[in-house]
Amino acid sequence: MTHSSVVRTQALLEVIRQGLLVSSRTQSRNMLGNRSAYVGMSDVGKYMECPRACIASRLFAREDSLSRALTLQRGHWFEEGVGDALEALGLHVIPQLELSLMTGNVPLRAHLDFTLVWRTPRQAIRILEVKSMEHLPAHPYAGHHLQIAGQTSLLASCWNEPVFSMKDATGKPLSAQCSFPEICRRHFGMELSECSSDVNIEGWLLCLSMKDARAFGPFFPDRETEAQVFTCARQIWNSWKESQKENGLLASIPHASGFHLLCNTCEFSHDCPKFREEAFQPQWEPALAKLDRLREQRKELDSQIREIENALKQAYSQSASQGWIETGGHRFRLSISAGRRSLNRVMLADRLTEAFQAAGLCKSIDVDALLGECEPEGEPIQRLLTKTIKQ
Ligand code: SF4
């Protein structure tokens, strides 16, 4: 690539990044309002995972890289897609239902991604919280669990209070400070019981990756979860106010301990005390033991996969088929691809030396140096080295 095309490529990507940032800010302002004026349920979920990361994200706004902006935007795109899918079925669905209340002197708001409502065969509510992720987890993360369980509990306990609001896709208010039955009456002409205990209420977590989806639930309303949400909200509000007074000092805020996936992508890891402790850090032992087990399982799985693949290759070779073989749920065939090509550096150096000698250039050209120049070193690669300590 020429220098000019490199510059133009970067400029194009920067335009996309800026566009994504502006669009994401506008969307967030329209639908969520001023996020520093209240504690949101995503704050509560984050606080559950790591109090320090939660408070830091409220204190310090970061300029997102293109890859981070895309990751965040992917969440919005997925959400829109799920909304379209639900609407296409003609379901009664409320997107981004807002619940706004006070716990003590702390303003708390929950934004429910999708709330589905129906009356027959019985009155029922399903709350969907959509999460976009790179890899689907086997179990929901603790923070997501608290977020959806908390939303479900709040909807049930605030059912008849004027704390619910709805906006359209541009953020224009459609209904404000209504009870939940009132919202359903206004928007769907649907009469619901005045008491949430007459209604079947469930929360579900829907995790989506680019290729697959996994749902976790049901989560039911319960008082204990609600109390946990209120406690977290008060702790977030108070710690955040304290840190603001101390010019963003995070020293007194606890951080997640032990192995935590969140730390991989945390924007506040550079000065996190978690990584500045003593050389003896027993909190990592469970993660390393798990890594050992997973590597063993991978070895075992690789060998099982090889065994089956070899058997199928042999079956195909011995069959008369020249195309696909159907098995009912699958089809298989053998394909032949070209072998790997590699460059023989010694042979190339010999050939170049001969050619330069023939052209009388051997004195002015150092073949080894020339080849070295053509072999730029890539970025250093990080490797995790682990060893089992023999007891
Ligand atoms: S690096 Fe980990 S422990 Fe430290 S603030 Fe981030 S998430 Fe929390």
Residues whose N, C-alpha, C, O or C-beta is under 5 A from the ligand:
A	BS01	SF4	C50 R52 A53 H255 A256 L262 C263 C266 F268 S269 C272 K274
